[in-house]
Amino acid sequence: MALRELPLRTASAFCSHVRPVAQLVRPSFRRNSSSEALYGIEPWSPFSVPPPSEELSKTFDPVARSKLRRRGKRELPPSRYQYRPPKYYRGRLHPHQPPPVSDPSSRLFQPGPFSLPRLEQTYQSTIAPDVLTLTYQHYPPGYRAPKLDQRLREWTGESPYFRNRPLRPPRGRGDHLRLLTPPRTFRNVPKITKVTIHSMVPEAQENSAHLHVAGMIVQAISNIRATTHKARHNVVGWGLREGKYVSVTANMEREDAHHFLAKLVDVVLPRIKEWKGVPASSGDGAGNMTFGLTPDQVALFPEVEVNYDAYPPKMIPGCHITIQTDATNNKDARLLLQAIGLPFFGKLND
């Protein structure tokens, strides 16, 4: 048996020694397609180009070129970002349609996000999976959802005015249609869409300094330029006169909203003495929660506290904070805000 296996072993040993030599010799007999192009490359370098003459350097004036361009003698082609879409949406059949929000030429285009706030990271990694687990409803295969009845009342009768007429709302003054809650999936987990700060300053009707102080404080704590509002009607009980500036508002979205909520939950609210929390009855039934802060509590924001001497203490206003979510009921919105760190107390309003 050993004599029969000897030739096989000898051949395998010989091949193992010869194989590396063959691999080294093989490239010398191969012709690459790029070898001819290598000889055709010109020995050119940008450093071989002579510099511009001194006369040309002296005559170059970028300021004069920009002035000529402003006067209408434009050397550059028109940019596509100079296009301005229609200011108002006039329906689907109008020949001029606004571009999508993701298009830079859109009026609603917002660049970013440029950073991921800590609260947003916590939401994506922890809060969203937990809320999905707590609100998820499993339906076995083959399950068919029950058919919902008509929520609006139809017009009954023989009158020709009832034809093609919109349906009537439910009967009664206090009853209203609530938003339907779709089945919970990973695509529709509730999230925060907008945070609004509203400060009412009726003293600004007599002294405009109150309005300026309120605007500066709201802008400082929100990082958004505040918008002033006038009173629409005369309200004797509140001392409002029509046409007078009485309030300021700031709407925060995306990064600004998350930064503000993180600052509110981690810095401001823990420093409030004997603060029970957000009233559980503050929901509007559509996923929005509102609570208020007194002037002493507004002064706890770091932006106000570090410049406390710049604001007259008696002019620091209170504010209402409205947190808007894409939830369709108070229960889901409250669960989301509790996961963020906002406590609730009192009777629940579901």
BAGU-389115 format. One record per residue (C-alpha): residue in one letter; residue number from 0; chain; x, y, z. Coordinates in pm, 1 decimal, padded with zeros to 6 digits, m for minus. Each point is the difference from the previous one (the first is absolute). Layout:
# residues N
  residuo  num  cadena        xx        yy        zz
        A  NUM       A         X         Y         Z
...
This chain:
# residues 350
  residuo  num  cadena        xx        yy        zz
        M    0       A   00000.0   00000.0   00000.0
        A    1       A   00283.9   00238.3   00080.9
        L    2       A   00162.7  m00063.3  m00341.3
        R    3       A  m00328.7   00075.6  m00180.4
        E    4       A  m00044.1   00330.9   00183.8
        L    5       A   00359.6   00113.2  m00060.6
        P    6       A  m00048.9   00137.9  m00354.4
        L    7       A  m00306.3   00199.7   00110.0
        R    8       A   00183.9   00154.4   00292.7
        T    9       A   00299.8   00083.3  m00218.2
        A   10       A  m00219.5   00172.0  m00260.0
        S   11       A  m00185.1   00205.7   00263.9
        A   12       A   00327.7   00109.3   00161.9
        F   13       A   00144.2   00099.6  m00335.4
        C   14       A  m00309.9   00202.0  m00089.2
        S   15       A   00006.8   00179.2   00334.5
        H   16       A   00359.8   00114.4  m00066.1
        V   17       A  m00055.6   00091.3  m00363.8
        R   18       A  m00330.6   00192.4   00048.8
        P   19       A   00153.7   00318.4   00155.2
        V   20       A   00257.7   00018.1  m00275.9
        A   21       A  m00270.1  m00027.6  m00264.7
        Q   22       A  m00198.3   00282.0   00162.9
        L   23       A   00305.8   00225.2  m00009.7
        V   24       A   00075.7  m00077.7  m00362.1
        R   25       A  m00360.2   00035.3  m00118.3
        P   26       A  m00026.6   00384.6   00005.6
        S   27       A   00301.9   00037.9  m00225.3
        F   28       A  m00189.4  m00166.2  m00285.4
        R   29       A  m00323.3   00200.0   00052.0
        R   30       A  m00082.8   00319.6  m00188.7
        N   31       A  m00202.8   00260.6   00183.7
        S   32       A  m00228.9   00240.5  m00184.6
        S   33       A   00121.5   00297.7   00206.4
        S   34       A   00366.0  m00046.1  m00088.0
        E   35       A  m00036.3   00181.4  m00334.2
        A   36       A  m00195.7   00288.0   00157.6
        L   37       A   00278.0   00046.6   00251.9
        Y   38       A   00245.3   00092.4  m00274.4
        G   39       A  m00247.1   00248.4  m00149.0
        I   40       A  m00026.8   00220.2   00309.7
        E   41       A   00157.4   00341.2  m00050.1
        P   42       A   00241.0   00128.5   00264.8
        W   43       A  m00225.8   00300.6   00080.4
        S   44       A  m00030.0   00173.8   00335.1
        P   45       A  m00200.5   00303.2   00113.0
        F   46       A   00322.5   00150.8   00132.6
        S   47       A   00133.2   00021.4  m00353.9
        V   48       A  m00261.4   00265.6  m00091.4
        P   49       A   00148.8   00349.0   00032.9
        P   50       A  m00165.8   00234.4   00251.3
        P   51       A  m00217.0   00290.7  m00123.4
        S   52       A   00171.2   00321.0  m00093.3
        E   53       A   00029.6   00290.4   00240.2
        E   54       A  m00222.0   00222.7  m00214.6
        L   55       A  m00279.6  m00258.2   00008.9
        S   56       A   00037.1  m00037.1   00375.8
        K   57       A  m00024.4   00376.5   00051.4
        T   58       A  m00308.6   00037.7  m00217.1
        F   59       A  m00188.0  m00276.3   00181.5
        D   60       A  m00258.5   00157.9   00231.2
        P   61       A  m00257.3  m00240.7   00154.6
        V   62       A  m00200.8   00286.7   00154.1
        A   63       A  m00049.3   00164.9  m00338.4
        R   64       A  m00105.6  m00331.7  m00151.9
        S   65       A  m00261.7  m00049.0   00270.5
        K   66       A  m00133.9   00352.6  m00059.1
        L   67       A  m00034.0  m00065.9  m00370.6
        R   68       A  m00179.8  m00323.0   00077.0
        R   69       A  m00245.4   00182.9   00224.9
        R   70       A  m00077.8   00256.0  m00269.3
        G   71       A  m00129.7  m00270.5  m00229.1
        K   72       A   00315.0  m00095.8  m00193.8
        R   73       A   00014.5  m00346.3   00146.1
        E   74       A   00283.0  m00222.9  m00107.9
        L   75       A  m00133.8  m00307.9   00179.4
        P   76       A  m00300.9  m00196.8  m00126.6
        P   77       A  m00323.3   00039.8   00197.6
        S   78       A  m00026.9  m00240.8   00291.0
        R   79       A  m00290.2  m00237.1   00036.5
        Y   80       A  m00036.4   00113.4   00359.5
        Q   81       A  m00129.9   00336.9  m00125.3
        Y   82       A  m00329.9  m00169.5  m00080.7
        R   83       A  m00277.2   00089.7   00243.8
        P   84       A  m00302.2  m00227.4   00012.6
        P   85       A  m00352.7   00142.6   00033.1
        K   86       A  m00065.7   00141.9   00342.5
        Y   87       A  m00346.0  m00154.2   00029.6
        Y   88       A  m00110.1  m00350.9  m00086.7
        R   89       A  m00283.3   00028.0  m00252.6
        G   90       A  m00101.2  m00364.4  m00028.5
        R   91       A   00112.1  m00310.4  m00181.1
        L   92       A  m00128.0   00110.8  m00340.0
        H   93       A   00188.4   00329.8  m00005.4
        P   94       A   00281.2   00007.0  m00258.9
        H   95       A   00251.0   00140.5   00253.5
        Q   96       A   00064.5  m00254.9   00273.3
        P   97       A   00238.1   00057.9   00293.4
        P   98       A   00303.6  m00227.5   00009.9
        P   99       A   00033.2  m00262.2   00276.1
        V  100       A   00125.8   00108.0   00340.1
        S  101       A   00327.0  m00189.2  m00058.4
        D  102       A   00082.4   00222.3  m00300.8
        P  103       A   00232.5   00291.0   00092.8
        S  104       A  m00208.2   00234.8  m00216.2
        S  105       A  m00308.1  m00062.1   00215.4
        R  106       A  m00113.6   00272.2   00237.1
        L  107       A  m00039.4  m00261.7   00275.8
        F  108       A   00344.8  m00154.2  m00050.3
        Q  109       A   00203.6  m00034.3   00319.0
        P  110       A   00360.3  m00118.9  m00021.8
        G  111       A   00123.1  m00252.9   00247.8
        P  112       A  m00001.2  m00165.1   00239.0
        F  113       A   00358.8   00096.8   00076.0
        S  114       A   00013.5  m00170.0   00340.2
        L  115       A  m00191.7  m00262.8   00195.0
        P  116       A  m00108.9   00129.6   00343.1
        R  117       A   00035.0  m00223.5   00300.9
        L  118       A  m00375.8  m00020.7   00044.3
        E  119       A  m00040.1  m00108.4  m00362.9
        Q  120       A   00262.4  m00271.1   00048.0
        T  121       A  m00179.5  m00122.2   00312.0
        Y  122       A  m00329.5  m00002.1  m00187.0
        Q  123       A   00133.2  m00206.9  m00289.4
        S  124       A   00189.2  m00248.2   00217.0
        T  125       A  m00225.0  m00041.8   00305.5
        I  126       A  m00325.6   00196.9   00007.5
        A  127       A  m00138.9  m00098.1  m00342.0
        P  128       A   00046.3  m00379.0   00053.1
        D  129       A  m00151.4   00024.0   00349.4
        V  130       A  m00302.4   00199.8  m00117.5
        L  131       A  m00049.2  m00244.0  m00287.4
        T  132       A   00007.8  m00291.7   00244.9
        L  133       A  m00245.6   00162.4   00242.4
        T  134       A  m00251.8   00104.4  m00266.8
        Y  135       A   00032.4  m00293.1  m00240.3
        Q  136       A  m00308.4  m00216.4  m00060.9
        H  137       A   00059.6  m00338.7  m00153.9
        Y  138       A  m00250.0  m00142.2  m00245.9
        P  139       A   00033.5  m00368.5  m00094.1
        P  140       A   00017.5  m00105.2  m00365.4
        G  141       A  m00341.3   00002.9  m00164.6
        Y  142       A  m00141.4   00267.1   00230.6
        R  143       A  m00246.9   00238.0  m00160.5
        A  144       A  m00070.4   00331.3   00163.6
        P  145       A  m00369.3   00071.5   00065.1
        K  146       A  m00160.5   00236.6  m00244.7
        L  147       A  m00049.1   00347.2   00144.3
        D  148       A  m00340.0   00161.4  m00025.7
        Q  149       A  m00053.7   00336.7  m00161.7
        R  150       A   00122.6   00265.3   00243.5
        L  151       A  m00194.9   00283.1  m00162.1
        R  152       A  m00375.8   00015.4  m00039.2
        E  153       A  m00159.6  m00004.4  m00342.0
        W  154       A  m00277.8   00228.0  m00117.8
        T  155       A  m00331.2  m00181.1  m00010.2
        G  156       A  m00291.0   00119.6  m00203.3
        E  157       A  m00115.9   00068.2  m00353.1
        S  158       A   00125.0   00355.9  m00019.9
        P  159       A   00219.5   00068.9  m00307.5
        Y  160       A   00229.6   00207.3   00220.6
        F  161       A   00111.7  m00317.4   00182.7
        R  162       A   00164.8  m00138.9  m00313.3
        N  163       A   00382.6   00033.1  m00010.2
        R  164       A  m00008.1   00181.4   00330.6
        P  165       A   00278.7  m00062.4   00256.1
        L  166       A  m00088.7  m00226.8   00289.1
        R  167       A  m00111.8   00143.8   00332.2
        P  168       A   00208.0  m00016.4   00320.6
        P  169       A  m00112.2  m00211.6   00295.0
        R  170       A  m00305.5   00109.3   00193.2
        G  171       A   00060.9   00219.7   00302.0
        R  172       A   00209.7   00305.3   00072.9
        G  173       A   00267.3  m00149.9   00225.3
        D  174       A   00066.5  m00316.5  m00200.0
        H  175       A   00267.0   00022.7  m00268.5
        L  176       A   00180.5  m00244.6  m00221.8
        R  177       A   00332.1  m00116.3   00133.9
        L  178       A   00295.2  m00099.1  m00213.3
        L  179       A   00019.5  m00366.7  m00088.8
        T  180       A   00297.5  m00189.0   00140.6
        P  181       A   00156.6  m00221.0  m00271.0
        P  182       A   00160.8  m00331.9   00094.5
        R  183       A   00338.0   00062.0   00157.0
        T  184       A   00301.5  m00093.2  m00212.0
        F  185       A   00362.1   00107.9  m00014.6
        R  186       A  m00098.6   00258.8  m00261.0
        N  187       A  m00242.9   00203.2   00212.9
        V  188       A   00164.3   00012.2   00343.8
        P  189       A  m00096.2   00335.1   00160.7
        K  190       A   00269.5   00267.0  m00012.6
        I  191       A   00033.5   00369.5   00078.2
        T  192       A  m00066.4   00227.0  m00296.1
        K  193       A  m00001.8   00354.0   00141.6
        V  194       A   00035.2   00194.4   00324.7
        T  195       A  m00166.0   00341.1   00037.1
        I  196       A   00073.1   00261.9   00265.9
        H  197       A  m00268.2   00263.4   00049.2
        S  198       A   00031.4   00290.5   00240.7
        M  199       A  m00289.9   00233.5   00071.3
        V  200       A   00107.1   00354.9   00094.6
        P  201       A  m00307.9   00223.4   00042.3
        E  202       A   00217.8   00264.7   00172.4
        A  203       A   00157.8   00070.0  m00340.7
        Q  204       A  m00305.5   00207.0  m00092.0
        E  205       A   00115.4   00270.7   00239.6
        N  206       A   00377.3  m00052.6  m00008.8
        S  207       A   00165.7  m00162.2  m00303.6
        A  208       A   00304.6  m00093.2   00212.8
        H  209       A  m00196.8  m00300.5   00131.2
        L  210       A  m00039.5  m00128.4  m00355.7
        H  211       A   00370.4   00047.4  m00078.4
        V  212       A   00108.4  m00184.5   00315.9
        A  213       A  m00241.6  m00285.1  m00069.3
        G  214       A   00122.6  m00027.2  m00358.5
        M  215       A   00365.2  m00008.3   00105.1
        I  216       A  m00062.2  m00267.2   00265.6
        V  217       A  m00205.4  m00219.6  m00231.3
        Q  218       A   00262.5   00033.4  m00271.8
        A  219       A   00280.2  m00079.8   00246.0
        I  220       A  m00153.7  m00320.9   00136.7
        S  221       A  m00130.5  m00124.9  m00335.9
        N  222       A   00274.3   00106.1  m00245.0
        I  223       A  m00282.4   00116.0  m00231.5
        R  224       A  m00091.9   00358.3  m00083.2
        A  225       A  m00322.7   00081.8   00181.5
        T  226       A  m00312.9   00109.4  m00186.8
        T  227       A  m00220.5   00272.3   00146.4
        H  228       A  m00379.6  m00007.3  m00012.5
        K  229       A  m00271.0   00263.2   00033.8
        A  230       A  m00329.7  m00030.1   00179.5
        R  231       A  m00279.2  m00074.6  m00248.0
        H  232       A  m00288.7   00111.4   00218.9
        N  233       A  m00067.0   00207.9   00308.5
        V  234       A  m00015.7  m00224.9   00308.1
        V  235       A  m00095.9   00196.7   00309.5
        G  236       A   00063.1  m00287.1   00241.2
        W  237       A   00360.3  m00035.0  m00111.0
        G  238       A   00055.5   00367.5  m00065.9
        L  239       A   00074.1  m00048.7  m00370.9
        R  240       A  m00051.3   00266.8  m00261.3
        E  241       A  m00032.1  m00073.3  m00367.4
        G  242       A   00308.9   00067.4  m00210.6
        K  243       A   00249.9   00007.8   00290.0
        Y  244       A   00299.8  m00234.3   00027.0
        V  245       A  m00065.8  m00236.8   00289.3
        S  246       A   00195.8  m00325.2  m00053.4
        V  247       A   00307.3  m00167.2  m00151.3
        T  248       A   00034.7  m00349.5  m00144.1
        A  249       A   00287.9  m00226.9  m00108.3
        N  250       A  m00046.5  m00325.4  m00194.2
        M  251       A   00283.1  m00253.8   00025.7
        E  252       A   00046.1  m00303.2  m00221.5
        R  253       A   00252.0  m00282.2  m00039.0
        E  254       A   00333.4   00079.1   00167.7
        D  255       A  m00120.0   00311.3   00181.9
        A  256       A  m00298.7  m00185.4   00144.5
        H  257       A   00212.1  m00289.4   00127.9
        H  258       A   00263.6   00230.3   00147.3
        F  259       A  m00268.2   00202.7   00179.2
        L  260       A  m00174.5  m00307.2   00144.1
        A  261       A   00328.7  m00149.8   00118.6
        K  262       A   00087.8   00329.1   00172.2
        L  263       A  m00348.0   00026.4   00148.9
        V  264       A  m00009.4  m00354.1   00139.1
        D  265       A   00360.4  m00024.8   00122.0
        V  266       A   00070.3   00353.7   00125.4
        V  267       A  m00311.1   00209.0   00062.1
        L  268       A  m00270.0  m00232.0   00132.5
        P  269       A   00217.0  m00173.9   00266.5
        R  270       A   00078.3   00341.5   00151.0
        I  271       A  m00366.6   00096.0   00049.8
        K  272       A  m00096.6  m00042.3   00364.1
        E  273       A  m00319.6  m00194.0   00075.2
        W  274       A  m00086.3  m00045.4  m00366.1
        K  275       A  m00257.1  m00275.7  m00038.3
        G  276       A   00036.9  m00040.8  m00374.2
        V  277       A  m00209.9   00051.5  m00308.2
        P  278       A  m00377.0  m00022.9   00053.0
        A  279       A  m00122.3  m00325.2  m00155.0
        S  280       A  m00311.0   00181.2  m00127.3
        S  281       A   00198.4   00234.1  m00227.0
        G  282       A  m00034.8  m00207.1  m00318.3
        D  283       A  m00220.2   00113.9  m00285.3
        G  284       A  m00085.1  m00351.2  m00121.7
        A  285       A   00225.2   00026.5  m00306.3
        G  286       A   00341.2  m00070.0   00154.3
        N  287       A   00091.4   00351.1   00122.6
        M  288       A   00088.8   00088.5   00360.3
        T  289       A   00019.1   00347.3   00155.6
        F  290       A   00127.0   00121.7   00335.9
        G  291       A   00111.9   00333.1   00140.9
        L  292       A   00298.0   00147.0   00182.1
        T  293       A  m00006.6   00297.9   00236.2
        P  294       A   00246.0   00292.3  m00030.8
        D  295       A   00210.7  m00142.4   00285.4
        Q  296       A   00021.8  m00332.7  m00182.1
        V  297       A   00089.4   00163.5  m00332.0
        A  298       A   00291.2   00172.6   00176.1
        L  299       A   00153.6  m00345.9   00065.6
        F  300       A   00094.1  m00048.1  m00365.7
        P  301       A   00379.7   00024.5  m00040.5
        E  302       A  m00026.0   00267.3  m00270.7
        V  303       A  m00206.2   00222.7   00230.9
        E  304       A   00188.2  m00078.1   00318.1
        V  305       A   00341.1   00085.2  m00140.2
        N  306       A  m00128.7   00343.4  m00111.9
        Y  307       A  m00250.1   00052.1   00281.3
        D  308       A   00121.1   00354.0   00067.5
        A  309       A  m00076.2   00099.2  m00360.2
        Y  310       A  m00374.9  m00057.1   00050.3
        P  311       A  m00213.7   00197.4   00246.0
        P  312       A  m00131.8  m00261.3   00247.3
        K  313       A  m00354.1   00135.5  m00015.4
        M  314       A  m00005.7  m00024.2  m00380.9
        I  315       A   00097.1  m00368.3  m00028.3
        P  316       A  m00316.5  m00166.3  m00138.1
        G  317       A  m00149.2  m00342.7   00045.1
        C  318       A  m00068.9  m00226.7  m00294.3
        H  319       A  m00202.4  m00290.4  m00128.3
        I  320       A   00183.2  m00292.9  m00162.1
        T  321       A  m00189.6  m00214.1  m00251.4
        I  322       A   00158.9  m00328.5  m00107.7
        Q  323       A  m00148.5  m00127.7  m00325.4
        T  324       A   00032.6  m00366.4  m00094.3
        D  325       A  m00131.2  m00207.2  m00289.1
        A  326       A  m00197.3  m00224.6   00237.6
        T  327       A  m00375.6  m00015.7  m00048.7
        N  328       A  m00107.1  m00013.9   00365.8
        N  329       A   00105.3   00126.9   00341.1
        K  330       A   00105.2  m00342.8   00127.0
        D  331       A   00274.5  m00053.3  m00257.9
        A  332       A   00122.3   00359.6   00028.8
        R  333       A   00016.9  m00024.2   00379.1
        L  334       A   00189.8  m00328.0  m00022.7
        L  335       A   00256.2   00159.7  m00231.5
        L  336       A   00052.3   00304.0   00223.1
        Q  337       A   00027.9  m00218.7   00309.1
        A  338       A   00277.2  m00194.4  m00171.7
        I  339       A   00180.0   00328.5  m00069.5
        G  340       A  m00021.1   00101.0   00367.3
        L  341       A  m00312.5   00214.0   00047.4
        P  342       A  m00206.8  m00109.6   00304.7
        F  343       A  m00380.5   00019.7   00002.1
        F  344       A  m00242.8   00033.5   00288.7
        G  345       A  m00373.6   00019.9   00051.6
        K  346       A  m00293.2  m00151.4  m00181.8
        L  347       A   00078.4  m00149.0  m00337.4
        N  348       A  m00167.5   00142.5  m00308.1
        D  349       A  m00016.2  m00277.5  m00259.9
